[in-house]
Amino acid sequence: MASNKLGMHLERHGNRIRVVIRVPPSMVAKVGRTKLKEVLNTTDPLEAEREKVDVIRRLRASLTGNKASIVKADLVAEAMEVKRLRDTGALRMDTTGPEDDGYDPEEDAFTETVDAIERQHGYEAAQTFAAVALGEHTPLTSLLDRWFTEKALSIGYKDDIRRALNRLEAWCDRTRTSKAVEAITQRVAGRYIHDQFISQGVDVTTANKDLSCLRSYWRWLRKRHGTTENPWLEQSLEKPKRRHEGGNGKKRPFTDAEVSRLLAGIRTQRERDFSLMSALSGFRLEEVAGLRVRDCADGCLRVTDAKTEAGLRTIPAHPGLTDLINARCHGKAPDAFLFDDLSEQREGSKRDRSAPVSQAFTRERRRLKVDERASEAQRQSNVDFHSWRRWFVRKAVEGIERGVKGYTPWTIANVVGHKAEDGTLDGVALPLGMTMGRYAGATSTEAMRACVEAVKLP
């Protein structure tokens, strides 16, 4: 069994691991902090040991950034601006010069600029400037901010993307590969995946998270920057197919026995209320955390902020939630949160408002021995807070199987905020058709009430 002890420069950060280095006292005033920190994409101490080397090197480089590196960054930024102006036809040069038909004042001025950079900073800096300005060399991270401005991404996902690119750049440094978009071909990407993930024994989920970030960035580069190839397509790693007794490594609903044990044994009122809300509504953790008093009026529950259009919904409140809702709404203004005992996150924080509940519930679940792993090597349990939602779906499906009238599988999809289509719903088989999903229209309140009330606590 792997040790949970962390090595130097590593510390726990909630259920994650992060790298920490101290800022020298002489630089604290300039940096504005006493430590630099970066959260890793793994919770495994051995993987963290492997990942921390590149992170420490990069963090220290940011502290000791010398004049040459600053100049290089400035030249790249200037070259990218020149390229942008050339591409848009907005670059204007002094037109005074020889009157020969072949004279190009723009090219002449560009050549003089490159020559001046070579005299001041050397041949390599001049060649890099020219390659960037001519579109032959696009630094890997040079267009990230443009992408982030165009596409609304969460702060956490932006951090994941930056870390994935930082790891790619560190590998390029080690292998003397050009840190340019144009240099990352499918063959180079394959070498990187083997060196960075496969030969290092990195967890498949962690590796695929990085590859997904890189794939998304290159997809945007192809659309907006004219990059012809996405070298990360079809590069995901497959999870090893192993059989274990006592579990298969797949997320599942709670059993009725686990539901009874949790609702009877959770010691904290907040986590018990969250659990009950999710169990009797099918709401996600963050959907429960986002409920306001006005969203719980008239015997209904409303989700007004969701990732998809299907997630925006109003459902009848389960009778088993009446006392909880009344107690938490009492004396509060309509715009107050139903769970106002959760602290507000700072603006720009990548932590969801529900994060403390997730962590506290996990501690309670483990204390009550509600856990399942296919093997000691499996990082995450097959049951988690989302298993309340899975349990709700399972019970609603069982209602149809018992012959409960008034609702259909499409009703279940509408109640839990999923698009109605064939497949599974949170791990529970739910046969739906495209025709019904596209043309059936909204489910009636009566059908949703029948679905919700078919779910009974054990």
C-alpha positions as CSV (number, residue, x, y, z in Angstrom):
1,M,0.0,0.0,0.0
2,A,1.4,3.4,-1.0
3,S,2.4,5.7,1.8
4,N,0.4,8.9,2.4
5,K,3.4,10.8,3.8
6,L,4.4,13.8,1.8
7,G,7.9,14.8,0.9
8,M,9.7,18.2,1.0
9,H,7.9,21.1,-0.7
10,L,4.5,19.2,-0.7
11,E,1.5,19.8,1.5
12,R,-2.2,18.8,1.7
13,H,-4.7,21.3,0.2
14,G,-8.1,19.9,1.0
15,N,-8.2,16.6,-0.8
16,R,-5.5,17.7,-3.2
17,I,-1.7,18.1,-3.0
18,R,0.2,21.2,-3.7
19,V,3.8,22.3,-4.1
20,V,5.1,25.1,-1.8
21,I,8.4,27.0,-1.9
22,R,9.5,29.8,0.4
23,V,10.2,33.3,-1.0
24,P,13.6,34.6,0.2
25,P,13.1,37.4,2.8
26,S,14.8,39.9,0.6
27,M,12.2,39.3,-2.1
28,V,9.0,39.2,0.0
29,A,8.3,42.9,-0.5
30,K,8.7,42.6,-4.3
31,V,6.8,39.4,-4.7
32,G,4.0,40.3,-2.2
33,R,3.9,36.9,-0.4
34,T,6.1,34.7,1.7
35,K,5.4,31.5,-0.3
36,L,4.6,30.4,-3.8
37,K,2.1,27.6,-4.2
38,E,0.7,25.5,-7.1
39,V,-1.9,22.7,-6.8
40,L,-1.0,19.4,-8.6
41,N,-3.4,17.3,-10.7
42,T,-2.9,14.3,-8.4
43,T,-3.7,13.1,-4.9
44,D,-1.1,10.4,-4.9
45,P,2.1,11.2,-2.9
46,L,4.3,9.2,-5.3
47,E,3.0,11.0,-8.4
48,A,3.3,14.3,-6.5
49,E,7.0,13.5,-5.9
50,R,7.5,13.1,-9.7
51,E,5.5,16.1,-10.7
52,K,6.9,18.5,-8.1
53,V,10.4,18.7,-9.7
54,D,9.3,20.7,-12.8
55,V,6.9,22.8,-10.7
56,I,9.7,23.7,-8.2
57,R,12.0,24.6,-11.1
58,R,9.4,26.8,-12.7
59,L,8.5,28.6,-9.4
60,R,12.1,29.3,-8.6
61,A,12.7,30.6,-12.1
62,S,9.8,33.0,-11.6
63,L,11.6,34.4,-8.5
64,T,15.1,34.6,-10.0
65,G,13.9,35.8,-13.4
66,N,17.0,37.4,-14.8
67,K,17.3,40.3,-17.3
68,A,17.7,37.9,-20.2
69,S,14.5,36.1,-19.6
70,I,12.6,39.3,-19.2
71,V,14.0,40.7,-22.4
72,K,13.1,37.5,-24.2
73,A,9.5,37.7,-23.0
74,D,9.3,41.3,-24.1
75,L,10.6,40.5,-27.5
76,V,8.2,37.6,-28.0
77,A,5.3,39.9,-27.0
78,E,6.5,42.5,-29.4
79,A,6.8,39.9,-32.2
80,M,3.3,38.7,-31.6
81,E,2.0,42.2,-31.9
82,V,3.9,42.7,-35.1
83,K,2.4,39.5,-36.5
84,R,-1.1,40.6,-35.5
85,L,-0.7,43.9,-37.3
86,R,0.7,42.2,-40.4
87,D,-2.2,39.7,-40.4
88,T,-4.8,42.5,-40.2
89,G,-3.1,44.8,-42.6
90,A,-2.7,47.4,-39.9
91,L,1.1,47.5,-40.0
92,R,2.1,50.9,-41.4
93,M,5.8,51.8,-42.1
94,D,7.5,54.9,-43.3
95,T,7.1,54.9,-47.1
96,T,10.1,57.1,-47.7
97,G,12.8,55.2,-49.6
98,P,14.0,54.3,-53.1
99,E,11.4,54.6,-55.8
100,D,12.2,51.2,-57.3
101,D,9.2,49.1,-58.1
102,G,10.5,46.3,-56.0
103,Y,10.9,48.4,-52.8
104,D,8.8,47.3,-49.9
105,P,9.0,49.8,-47.0
106,E,7.3,47.3,-44.6
107,E,9.8,44.5,-45.3
108,D,12.7,46.9,-45.2
109,A,11.7,48.3,-41.8
110,F,11.1,44.7,-40.5
111,T,14.6,43.7,-41.6
112,E,16.1,46.7,-39.9
113,T,14.2,45.8,-36.7
114,V,15.6,42.2,-36.8
115,D,19.1,43.5,-37.4
116,A,18.8,45.9,-34.5
117,I,17.7,43.1,-32.2
118,E,20.6,40.9,-33.3
119,R,23.1,43.7,-32.6
120,Q,21.6,44.3,-29.1
121,H,20.5,40.8,-28.0
122,G,22.2,38.3,-30.3
123,Y,21.5,36.1,-33.3
124,E,19.2,33.6,-31.5
125,A,16.9,36.3,-30.1
126,A,16.7,38.0,-33.6
127,Q,15.8,34.7,-35.3
128,T,13.2,33.9,-32.7
129,F,11.7,37.4,-33.1
130,A,11.5,37.0,-36.9
131,A,10.0,33.5,-36.7
132,V,7.3,34.6,-34.3
133,A,6.5,37.8,-36.3
134,L,6.3,35.8,-39.6
135,G,4.0,33.2,-38.1
136,E,6.6,30.4,-38.3
137,H,7.0,30.0,-34.5
138,T,4.1,30.4,-32.1
139,P,5.2,30.1,-28.4
140,L,3.1,27.5,-26.7
141,T,1.4,29.8,-24.2
142,S,1.4,33.0,-26.2
143,L,-2.2,32.8,-27.2
144,L,-3.7,31.5,-23.9
145,D,-5.0,34.9,-22.7
146,R,-6.7,35.5,-26.1
147,W,-8.4,32.1,-25.8
148,F,-9.4,32.8,-22.2
149,T,-10.9,36.2,-23.2
150,E,-12.9,34.6,-25.9
151,K,-14.2,31.5,-24.1
152,A,-15.8,31.6,-20.6
153,L,-13.9,29.0,-18.6
154,S,-13.8,28.4,-14.9
155,I,-10.8,29.6,-12.9
156,G,-10.0,26.0,-12.0
157,Y,-10.1,24.8,-15.6
158,K,-7.8,27.7,-16.6
159,D,-5.3,26.6,-14.0
160,D,-5.5,23.0,-15.2
161,I,-4.7,24.2,-18.8
162,R,-1.8,26.3,-17.6
163,R,-0.3,23.4,-15.6
164,A,-0.7,21.1,-18.6
165,L,1.2,23.5,-20.9
166,N,3.8,24.2,-18.2
167,R,4.5,20.4,-18.1
168,L,4.7,20.3,-21.8
169,E,7.2,23.2,-21.9
170,A,9.3,21.6,-19.1
171,W,9.5,18.4,-21.2
172,C,10.5,20.5,-24.3
173,D,13.3,22.0,-22.3
174,R,14.5,18.6,-21.2
175,T,14.4,17.1,-24.7
176,R,15.6,20.2,-26.5
177,T,12.3,20.4,-28.4
178,S,11.2,23.8,-29.7
179,K,8.5,25.3,-27.4
180,A,6.4,26.2,-30.4
181,V,2.9,25.2,-31.5
182,E,4.2,24.3,-34.9
183,A,6.8,21.9,-33.4
184,I,4.3,19.8,-31.6
185,T,3.4,17.2,-34.3
186,Q,1.5,14.0,-33.6
187,R,4.8,12.1,-33.4
188,V,6.2,14.6,-30.9
189,A,3.0,14.4,-28.9
190,G,3.3,10.6,-28.8
191,R,6.9,10.9,-27.4
192,Y,5.7,13.4,-24.8
193,I,2.9,11.1,-23.7
194,H,5.2,8.2,-23.4
195,D,7.9,10.1,-21.5
196,Q,5.7,12.2,-19.3
197,F,2.9,9.7,-18.4
198,I,3.5,6.1,-19.5
199,S,7.1,5.6,-18.5
200,Q,6.5,7.6,-15.2
201,G,3.5,5.4,-14.3
202,V,1.2,8.4,-14.0
203,D,-2.4,7.6,-13.2
204,V,-4.5,7.3,-16.3
205,T,-7.1,9.8,-15.1
206,T,-4.5,12.4,-14.3
207,A,-2.8,11.9,-17.7
208,N,-6.1,12.1,-19.6
209,K,-7.0,15.3,-17.8
210,D,-3.8,17.0,-19.1
211,L,-4.4,15.6,-22.6
212,S,-8.0,16.9,-22.6
213,C,-6.7,20.4,-21.7
214,L,-4.1,20.3,-24.5
215,R,-6.7,18.9,-27.0
216,S,-9.1,21.7,-26.2
217,Y,-6.4,24.4,-26.6
218,W,-5.3,23.0,-30.0
219,R,-8.9,22.8,-31.1
220,W,-9.2,26.5,-30.5
221,L,-5.8,27.2,-32.2
222,R,-7.0,25.4,-35.3
223,K,-10.2,27.5,-35.4
224,R,-8.7,30.9,-34.6
225,H,-5.0,30.7,-35.4
226,G,-4.9,28.5,-38.5
227,T,-3.1,25.6,-36.9
228,T,-3.5,22.7,-39.3
229,E,-3.1,19.8,-37.0
230,N,-4.4,18.8,-33.6
231,P,-1.7,16.3,-32.4
232,W,-3.7,15.4,-29.3
233,L,-6.7,13.9,-31.0
234,E,-7.2,10.2,-30.2
235,Q,-4.3,10.3,-27.8
236,S,-6.2,9.4,-24.6
237,L,-4.8,6.6,-22.5
238,E,-6.9,3.6,-21.8
239,K,-7.6,2.5,-18.3
240,P,-6.2,-1.0,-17.6
241,K,-8.9,-3.6,-17.7
242,R,-8.6,-5.5,-14.5
243,R,-11.1,-7.5,-12.5
244,H,-11.3,-7.2,-8.8
245,E,-13.5,-8.8,-6.2
246,G,-15.9,-6.5,-4.4
247,G,-16.1,-3.7,-7.0
248,N,-15.4,-2.7,-10.5
249,G,-14.1,0.8,-10.1
250,K,-17.4,2.5,-11.4
251,K,-19.3,5.1,-9.6
252,R,-22.7,3.8,-8.2
253,P,-25.7,4.9,-6.2
254,F,-25.8,4.3,-2.5
255,T,-27.6,1.1,-1.4
256,D,-30.7,1.5,0.8
257,A,-28.6,0.2,3.8
258,E,-26.0,2.9,3.1
259,V,-28.7,5.6,2.9
260,S,-30.1,4.6,6.2
261,R,-26.6,4.5,7.8
262,L,-25.7,7.9,6.5
263,L,-28.9,9.8,7.3
264,A,-28.9,8.3,10.8
265,G,-25.2,8.7,11.4
266,I,-24.0,12.0,9.9
267,R,-23.2,14.2,12.9
268,T,-23.4,17.7,11.3
269,Q,-26.8,19.2,10.6
270,R,-25.6,21.0,7.4
271,E,-24.3,17.9,5.8
272,R,-27.3,15.9,6.8
273,D,-29.6,18.5,5.3
274,F,-27.6,18.6,2.1
275,S,-27.8,14.9,1.9
276,L,-31.6,14.8,2.4
277,M,-32.1,17.6,-0.2
278,S,-30.1,15.7,-2.8
279,A,-31.6,12.3,-2.0
280,L,-35.2,13.6,-2.4
281,S,-34.7,15.9,-5.4
282,G,-31.8,14.4,-7.4
283,F,-30.1,17.8,-7.2
284,R,-26.3,18.0,-7.7
285,L,-24.3,19.3,-4.7
286,E,-23.7,22.7,-6.3
287,E,-27.4,23.0,-7.2
288,V,-28.4,22.5,-3.5
289,A,-25.8,25.1,-2.4
290,G,-27.1,27.6,-5.0
291,L,-30.7,27.5,-3.8
292,R,-32.1,30.8,-2.5
293,V,-35.3,31.3,-0.4
294,R,-37.2,32.5,-3.5
295,D,-36.2,29.2,-5.3
296,C,-38.1,27.2,-2.7
297,A,-41.4,28.9,-2.8
298,D,-44.9,27.6,-3.8
299,G,-44.0,24.0,-3.1
300,C,-41.3,23.9,-5.8
301,L,-37.5,23.8,-6.2
302,R,-35.9,25.9,-8.9
303,V,-32.4,25.6,-10.4
304,T,-31.6,29.0,-12.0
305,D,-27.9,28.6,-12.7
306,A,-26.7,25.5,-14.6
307,K,-24.0,24.4,-17.0
308,T,-26.6,23.4,-19.7
309,E,-30.1,24.5,-20.7
310,A,-31.5,21.2,-19.6
311,G,-30.2,21.9,-16.1
312,L,-32.4,24.9,-15.7
313,R,-35.6,23.5,-14.2
314,T,-38.4,23.7,-11.7
315,I,-39.6,20.6,-10.0
316,P,-42.2,19.9,-7.2
317,A,-40.6,19.7,-3.8
318,H,-40.8,16.3,-2.1
319,P,-43.1,16.2,0.9
320,G,-40.2,14.8,2.9
321,L,-38.4,18.1,2.5
322,T,-41.2,20.4,3.8
323,D,-39.9,20.7,7.4
324,L,-36.3,21.2,6.3
325,I,-37.2,24.0,3.7
326,N,-39.6,25.7,6.2
327,A,-37.0,25.8,8.9
328,R,-34.2,27.1,6.6
329,C,-36.5,29.7,4.9
330,H,-37.9,31.1,8.2
331,G,-37.1,34.8,8.7
332,K,-35.0,35.1,5.6
333,A,-35.2,37.5,2.7
334,P,-36.1,36.1,-0.7
335,D,-32.6,36.5,-2.1
336,A,-30.9,34.8,0.9
337,F,-29.3,31.5,0.4
338,L,-31.2,28.5,1.8
339,F,-27.9,27.3,3.2
340,D,-26.6,30.6,4.5
341,D,-24.3,28.8,6.9
342,L,-21.8,28.4,4.0
343,S,-19.2,31.1,3.8
344,E,-19.0,33.2,0.7
345,Q,-16.0,32.6,-1.5
346,R,-13.7,35.4,-2.5
347,E,-14.3,36.9,-5.9
348,G,-12.1,35.0,-8.4
349,S,-11.9,31.9,-6.2
350,K,-11.9,28.6,-8.0
351,R,-13.6,26.8,-5.1
352,D,-17.3,26.3,-5.4
353,R,-19.5,27.5,-2.6
354,S,-20.3,23.8,-1.9
355,A,-16.7,22.7,-1.5
356,P,-16.7,22.7,2.4
357,V,-19.8,20.4,2.3
358,S,-18.1,18.0,-0.1
359,Q,-15.1,17.7,2.2
360,A,-17.1,17.4,5.4
361,F,-19.5,14.8,3.8
362,T,-16.5,12.7,2.7
363,R,-15.1,12.7,6.2
364,E,-18.5,11.6,7.6
365,R,-18.9,9.0,4.9
366,R,-15.6,7.4,5.6
367,R,-16.2,7.5,9.4
368,L,-19.4,5.6,8.9
369,K,-17.5,3.1,6.7
370,V,-19.6,3.8,3.6
371,D,-16.8,3.3,1.0
372,E,-16.0,1.0,-1.9
373,R,-12.8,0.7,-3.9
374,A,-11.9,-2.0,-6.4
375,S,-8.4,-2.1,-5.1
376,E,-6.0,-0.3,-2.8
377,A,-4.6,1.5,-5.8
378,Q,-8.0,3.0,-6.7
379,R,-7.8,6.7,-5.8
380,Q,-11.5,7.6,-5.6
381,S,-14.3,5.7,-3.9
382,N,-17.1,4.3,-6.0
383,V,-19.5,6.2,-3.8
384,D,-19.5,10.0,-3.1
385,F,-21.9,12.8,-2.6
386,H,-23.1,12.4,-6.2
387,S,-24.3,8.9,-5.2
388,W,-27.4,10.6,-3.6
389,R,-28.4,11.8,-7.1
390,R,-27.7,8.3,-8.5
391,W,-29.8,6.8,-5.7
392,F,-32.7,9.2,-6.6
393,V,-32.6,8.1,-10.2
394,R,-32.4,4.4,-9.3
395,K,-35.5,4.8,-7.0
396,A,-37.4,6.7,-9.7
397,V,-36.6,3.9,-12.2
398,E,-37.7,1.3,-9.7
399,G,-40.9,3.1,-9.3
400,I,-41.7,2.6,-13.0
401,E,-40.7,-1.1,-12.6
402,R,-43.1,-1.4,-9.7
403,G,-45.9,-0.1,-11.8
404,V,-46.2,3.5,-10.3
405,K,-48.4,5.5,-12.7
406,G,-48.1,9.0,-13.9
407,Y,-44.5,9.4,-15.2
408,T,-42.1,7.9,-17.7
409,P,-38.2,7.6,-18.1
410,W,-38.3,10.9,-19.9
411,T,-39.9,12.5,-16.8
412,I,-36.9,11.3,-14.8
413,A,-34.5,13.0,-17.2
414,N,-36.4,16.3,-17.0
415,V,-36.6,16.1,-13.2
416,V,-32.8,15.7,-12.8
417,G,-31.9,18.1,-15.6
418,H,-30.5,15.8,-18.2
419,K,-31.1,15.9,-21.9
420,A,-33.3,13.0,-22.9
421,E,-31.4,10.5,-25.0
422,D,-30.5,6.8,-25.0
423,G,-27.8,5.7,-22.6
424,T,-27.4,5.9,-18.8
425,L,-28.3,8.6,-16.4
426,D,-25.7,9.0,-13.7
427,G,-24.8,5.4,-14.0
428,V,-28.3,4.1,-14.0
429,A,-29.7,2.5,-17.3
430,L,-32.4,4.7,-18.7
431,P,-33.6,3.8,-22.2
432,L,-34.6,7.0,-24.0
433,G,-35.1,7.8,-27.6
434,M,-33.8,10.8,-29.6
435,T,-37.3,11.4,-31.0
436,M,-38.8,11.8,-27.5
437,G,-35.8,13.8,-26.4
438,R,-36.2,16.3,-29.3
439,Y,-39.9,16.5,-29.9
440,A,-41.8,15.4,-26.7
441,G,-41.8,18.8,-25.2
442,A,-41.7,19.8,-21.5
443,T,-42.9,17.3,-18.8
444,S,-46.0,18.3,-16.9
445,T,-45.9,19.3,-13.3
446,E,-48.2,16.4,-12.4
447,A,-45.8,13.9,-14.0
448,M,-42.8,15.4,-12.2
449,R,-44.7,15.2,-8.9
450,A,-45.5,11.6,-9.5
451,C,-41.8,10.9,-10.2
452,V,-40.5,12.8,-7.2
453,E,-43.0,11.3,-4.8
454,A,-42.2,7.8,-6.1
455,V,-38.9,8.1,-4.3
456,K,-39.2,6.9,-0.7
457,L,-36.5,6.8,2.0
458,P,-35.8,3.3,3.3
